[in-house]
Amino acid sequence: MRVLIVDDHPIVVSGCRAMLAGETDVEVFDAGDAERAYSSYFEIEPDIAVVDINLPGVTGLELARRILRRDPGARILVFSMNDDPLYATRAIDCGAKGYITKNDDPSAFVEAVRTVADGRTYLPPEIARRLAFQRHAPDASPLAAITGRELEIMQLLGKGRSLAEIAHDVRVSYKTVANTCALLKRKLGARTTADLVRMAVERRLA
């Protein structure tokens, strides 16, 4: 089984390699950003790609979209520091087959990789439970109303990217990004783009 790890932190990549080291049938490859990951994916043709949601420049969600446009059968497991079910929902919306956090037990990581590589879906039990009850929660996050693309633009705003840079990163027009920001302001009660940046930082989106 070929596994492509996409993460810009060498320590995280080393940790993933260590967790998979005992799996004798596993061959691990890695890439540190979306551009290299995209080219590596189609050179290596892995059985599964484990993609960090918060990559530099192009986000993990956009990378997943690009891979899936070219290979609809791609098996992608999104990897994140954030255990908010919102992220799992948006990852699945983008076509990922699973979601796991970097705080999960190492054995869960191996289970998630094998589950997704086998063509099944994977969510940590706690996130699955929270998703099941999220619709009825009185204190549901206001971010629950935003789409995957809107979440992605919030992430990029939180990283300090300008609207023009975001348009380039996600391959849409400047007007599309500006309109998305206007929608986000209405949904989240923000007055300015700076308010969106602050919200992204406060909610650890970036």
C-alpha positions as CSV (number, residue, x, y, z in Angstrom):
1,M,0.0,0.0,0.0
2,R,1.4,3.4,-1.0
3,V,0.7,6.3,1.3
4,L,1.3,9.9,0.4
5,I,1.7,12.2,3.4
6,V,1.1,15.9,2.6
7,D,2.2,18.2,5.5
8,D,4.6,21.1,5.7
9,H,5.9,20.2,9.2
10,P,8.8,17.7,9.0
11,I,8.1,16.6,12.6
12,V,4.5,15.7,11.7
13,V,5.7,13.8,8.6
14,S,8.3,11.9,10.7
15,G,5.6,11.1,13.2
16,C,3.3,9.7,10.5
17,R,6.2,7.6,9.1
18,A,6.8,6.3,12.7
19,M,3.2,5.4,13.1
20,L,3.2,3.4,9.9
21,A,6.6,1.9,10.4
22,G,5.2,-1.3,11.8
23,E,3.0,-1.9,8.8
24,T,5.1,-4.1,6.6
25,D,3.0,-3.7,3.5
26,V,3.1,0.2,3.6
27,E,5.4,2.4,1.5
28,V,5.4,6.1,2.6
29,F,6.0,9.2,0.4
30,D,5.7,12.8,1.4
31,A,5.2,16.3,0.1
32,G,5.4,19.6,1.9
33,D,3.0,21.8,-0.1
34,A,0.0,21.5,-2.4
35,E,1.9,22.0,-5.7
36,R,4.4,19.3,-5.0
37,A,1.7,17.0,-3.6
38,Y,-0.4,17.3,-6.7
39,S,2.5,16.3,-9.0
40,S,3.6,13.6,-6.6
41,Y,0.2,12.1,-6.4
42,F,0.0,11.5,-10.1
43,E,3.6,10.2,-10.3
44,I,3.3,7.9,-7.4
45,E,-0.4,6.9,-7.7
46,P,-0.8,6.2,-4.0
47,D,-3.6,4.1,-2.6
48,I,-4.3,6.9,-0.2
49,A,-3.3,10.6,0.4
50,V,-3.2,11.9,3.9
51,V,-3.6,15.7,3.5
52,D,-3.1,18.4,6.1
53,I,-6.0,20.8,5.9
54,N,-3.9,23.8,6.7
55,L,-1.1,23.8,4.0
56,P,0.9,26.9,3.1
57,G,-0.7,28.8,0.1
58,V,-3.2,26.4,-1.4
59,T,-5.2,24.7,1.4
60,G,-5.7,21.0,1.9
61,L,-9.3,21.3,0.8
62,E,-8.4,22.9,-2.5
63,L,-5.7,20.3,-3.1
64,A,-8.4,17.6,-2.5
65,R,-10.7,19.2,-5.0
66,R,-7.9,19.4,-7.6
67,I,-6.9,15.8,-7.2
68,L,-10.5,14.6,-7.3
69,R,-11.2,16.5,-10.4
70,R,-8.5,14.5,-12.2
71,D,-9.0,11.3,-10.3
72,P,-12.6,11.0,-9.0
73,G,-11.7,7.7,-7.3
74,A,-8.9,9.3,-5.2
75,R,-8.9,8.2,-1.5
76,I,-8.1,11.2,0.6
77,L,-7.9,11.3,4.4
78,V,-7.8,14.9,5.8
79,F,-5.6,15.5,8.7
80,S,-6.0,18.5,11.1
81,M,-5.2,20.0,14.5
82,N,-8.8,21.0,14.8
83,D,-11.4,18.7,16.3
84,D,-14.4,20.9,15.4
85,P,-16.9,18.8,13.4
86,L,-17.3,21.7,11.0
87,Y,-13.9,20.8,9.5
88,A,-14.8,17.1,9.1
89,T,-18.1,18.1,7.4
90,R,-16.3,20.4,4.9
91,A,-13.7,17.8,4.2
92,I,-16.3,15.3,3.3
93,D,-18.1,17.9,1.2
94,C,-14.9,18.3,-0.8
95,G,-14.8,14.6,-1.5
96,A,-12.5,13.3,1.2
97,K,-13.2,9.8,2.5
98,G,-12.1,10.5,6.1
99,Y,-11.0,13.0,8.7
100,I,-8.7,12.6,11.7
101,T,-7.1,15.0,14.1
102,K,-3.4,15.2,15.0
103,N,-4.4,14.7,18.7
104,D,-5.9,11.2,18.0
105,D,-4.3,8.1,19.3
106,P,-1.6,6.7,16.9
107,S,-3.5,3.4,16.5
108,A,-6.5,5.4,15.3
109,F,-4.3,7.0,12.6
110,V,-3.3,3.6,11.3
111,E,-6.9,2.4,11.4
112,A,-8.0,5.6,9.5
113,V,-5.4,5.1,6.8
114,R,-6.3,1.4,6.3
115,T,-10.0,2.1,6.4
116,V,-9.9,4.9,3.7
117,A,-7.3,3.0,1.6
118,D,-9.8,0.1,1.6
119,G,-12.5,2.4,0.1
120,R,-14.5,2.9,3.3
121,T,-15.0,6.1,5.2
122,Y,-13.5,7.1,8.6
123,L,-14.4,9.6,11.3
124,P,-13.2,9.5,14.9
125,P,-16.0,8.3,17.2
126,E,-16.2,11.6,19.1
127,I,-16.5,13.7,16.0
128,A,-19.1,11.4,14.6
129,R,-21.1,11.7,17.8
130,R,-20.8,15.5,17.8
131,L,-21.9,15.6,14.2
132,A,-25.0,13.5,15.0
133,F,-26.2,16.0,17.6
134,Q,-24.8,19.2,16.0
135,R,-28.0,20.0,14.2
136,H,-29.9,20.2,17.5
137,A,-27.3,22.0,19.5
138,P,-28.5,25.4,20.8
139,D,-25.0,26.8,20.9
140,A,-24.0,25.6,17.4
141,S,-21.1,27.5,15.9
142,P,-22.0,30.3,13.5
143,L,-19.4,28.8,11.2
144,A,-21.7,25.8,10.7
145,A,-23.6,27.9,8.1
146,I,-20.6,28.5,5.8
147,T,-19.7,26.4,2.8
148,G,-16.4,24.5,2.2
149,R,-15.2,27.2,-0.2
150,E,-16.1,30.0,2.3
151,L,-14.2,28.1,5.1
152,E,-11.2,27.9,2.8
153,I,-11.3,31.6,2.1
154,M,-11.5,32.3,5.8
155,Q,-8.5,30.1,6.3
156,L,-6.5,32.1,3.7
157,L,-7.6,35.4,5.2
158,G,-6.4,34.2,8.5
159,K,-3.0,33.5,7.0
160,G,-2.8,37.1,5.9
161,R,-3.4,36.5,2.2
162,S,-4.9,39.4,0.1
163,L,-8.1,38.9,-1.9
164,A,-6.0,38.9,-5.1
165,E,-3.6,36.2,-3.7
166,I,-6.6,34.1,-2.6
167,A,-8.1,34.4,-6.1
168,H,-4.8,33.1,-7.5
169,D,-4.5,30.3,-4.9
170,V,-8.0,28.9,-5.4
171,R,-8.1,29.6,-9.2
172,V,-11.2,31.8,-9.2
173,S,-11.7,35.5,-10.1
174,Y,-11.0,38.4,-7.8
175,K,-14.7,39.3,-8.0
176,T,-15.7,35.8,-6.9
177,V,-13.5,36.1,-3.8
178,A,-14.8,39.6,-3.0
179,N,-18.4,38.3,-3.4
180,T,-17.7,35.4,-1.1
181,C,-16.2,37.8,1.5
182,A,-19.4,39.9,1.3
183,L,-21.5,36.7,1.9
184,L,-19.3,35.7,4.9
185,K,-19.7,39.2,6.4
186,R,-23.5,38.8,6.3
187,K,-23.5,35.2,7.6
188,L,-21.0,36.0,10.5
189,G,-22.1,39.5,11.3
190,A,-18.8,41.0,10.3
191,R,-18.5,44.6,9.2
192,T,-15.1,44.5,7.5
193,T,-12.6,42.0,6.0
194,A,-10.4,42.7,9.0
195,D,-13.2,41.3,11.2
196,L,-13.2,38.1,9.1
197,V,-9.4,37.9,9.6
198,R,-9.8,38.3,13.3
199,M,-12.6,35.6,13.5
200,A,-10.4,33.3,11.5
201,V,-7.5,33.7,13.9
202,E,-9.7,33.5,17.0
203,R,-11.2,30.3,15.8
204,R,-7.9,28.8,14.8
205,L,-8.9,28.5,11.2
206,A,-5.4,29.6,9.9
